[in-house]
Amino acid sequence: MARFQMNDHDRYRIEAARRELATAKELDMGDDEAMARTIGRLEVALAQLLEMLDEEER
């Protein structure tokens, strides 16, 4: 994997993804609405991380 320079925005996105993952680990699996919200947030976080990596490949 190629290494690249991260800027402040990249670091923010990584930290936000870590926060969402930590929140998901503490989630009550019996709460369907919370599960749906968390899955949506995780999808967004993952998409942003992948976008960040794709920007570096160009």
C-alpha positions, 0 to 999 in steps of 0.5 A: 500500500502506498503511503501518502501525506494526510492533511487536517481534513483527512485526519478529521475524517479518520477520527470521525470514522473511529468515533462512529465505530466506537459508537457502533460497538456500544449499540443496543442490538435490540433497537432497530432505529438506532441500528439503522442510523448507525449502519448509515453513519458507518456507510458514510464514514467508510465511503469518505475513507475510501474517497480519501484513498481514491484521491491519493491514487490520482 
